[in-house]
Amino acid sequence: MGLEIEEHQERLKILDEHLKSVQMELVHTQSLVDVKNKEIESEEHLKQVAERQSGRLRNEIEKLEQRVAD
């Protein structure tokens, strides 16, 4: 009976260590996901800035073409 208890305690210890390892991996993976999401947000923002700048430049070109045509 004592040996069986020791085996269960050892198994419990191994499972507890595995759980801690999995939890650490989860935290690390979530950190990677958070970083990637921030990167995507930054890229979206830069895309919007570039699109606005492009629109302004197109408007400026149109104004300049109108001046040249007049």
CYANA upper distance limits for C-alpha pairs under 8 A (distance plus 0.5 A):
  1 MET  CA      5 ILE  CA      6.95
  2 GLY  CA      6 GLU  CA      6.81
  3 LEU  CA      7 GLU  CA      6.67
  4 GLU  CA      8 HIS  CA      6.74
  5 ILE  CA      9 GLN  CA      6.59
  6 GLU  CA     10 GLU  CA      6.57
  7 GLU  CA     11 ARG  CA      6.60
  8 HIS  CA     12 LEU  CA      6.49
  9 GLN  CA     13 LYS  CA      6.62
 10 GLU  CA     14 ILE  CA      6.75
 11 ARG  CA     15 LEU  CA      6.63
 12 LEU  CA     16 ASP  CA      6.50
 13 LYS  CA     17 GLU  CA      6.72
 14 ILE  CA     18 HIS  CA      6.67
 15 LEU  CA     19 LEU  CA      6.57
 16 ASP  CA     20 LYS  CA      6.79
 17 GLU  CA     21 SER  CA      6.74
 18 HIS  CA     22 VAL  CA      6.66
 19 LEU  CA     23 GLN  CA      6.58
 20 LYS  CA     24 MET  CA      6.68
 21 SER  CA     25 GLU  CA      6.71
 22 VAL  CA     26 LEU  CA      6.61
 23 GLN  CA     27 VAL  CA      6.77
 24 MET  CA     28 HIS  CA      6.70
 25 GLU  CA     29 THR  CA      6.51
 26 LEU  CA     30 GLN  CA      6.51
 27 VAL  CA     31 SER  CA      6.69
 28 HIS  CA     32 LEU  CA      6.89
 29 THR  CA     33 VAL  CA      6.76
 30 GLN  CA     34 ASP  CA      6.61
 31 SER  CA     35 VAL  CA      6.70
 32 LEU  CA     36 LYS  CA      6.64
 33 VAL  CA     37 ASN  CA      6.60
 34 ASP  CA     38 LYS  CA      6.76
 35 VAL  CA     39 GLU  CA      6.69
 36 LYS  CA     40 ILE  CA      6.71
 37 ASN  CA     41 GLU  CA      6.71
 38 LYS  CA     42 SER  CA      6.64
 39 GLU  CA     43 GLU  CA      6.66
 40 ILE  CA     44 GLU  CA      6.62
 41 GLU  CA     45 HIS  CA      6.69
 42 SER  CA     46 LEU  CA      6.67
 43 GLU  CA     47 LYS  CA      6.55
 44 GLU  CA     48 GLN  CA      6.73
 45 HIS  CA     49 VAL  CA      6.74
 46 LEU  CA     50 ALA  CA      6.59
 47 LYS  CA     51 GLU  CA      6.59
 48 GLN  CA     52 ARG  CA      6.68
 49 VAL  CA     53 GLN  CA      6.67
 50 ALA  CA     54 SER  CA      6.50
 51 GLU  CA     55 GLY  CA      6.67
 52 ARG  CA     56 ARG  CA      6.75
 53 GLN  CA     57 LEU  CA      6.67
 54 SER  CA     58 ARG  CA      6.66
 55 GLY  CA     59 ASN  CA      6.73
 56 ARG  CA     60 GLU  CA      6.68
 57 LEU  CA     61 ILE  CA      6.60
 58 ARG  CA     62 GLU  CA      6.69
 59 ASN  CA     63 LYS  CA      6.74
 60 GLU  CA     64 LEU  CA      6.65
 61 ILE  CA     65 GLU  CA      6.54
 62 GLU  CA     66 GLN  CA      6.65
 63 LYS  CA     67 ARG  CA      6.80
 64 LEU  CA     68 VAL  CA      6.74
 65 GLU  CA     69 ALA  CA      6.57
 66 GLN  CA     70 ASP  CA      6.64
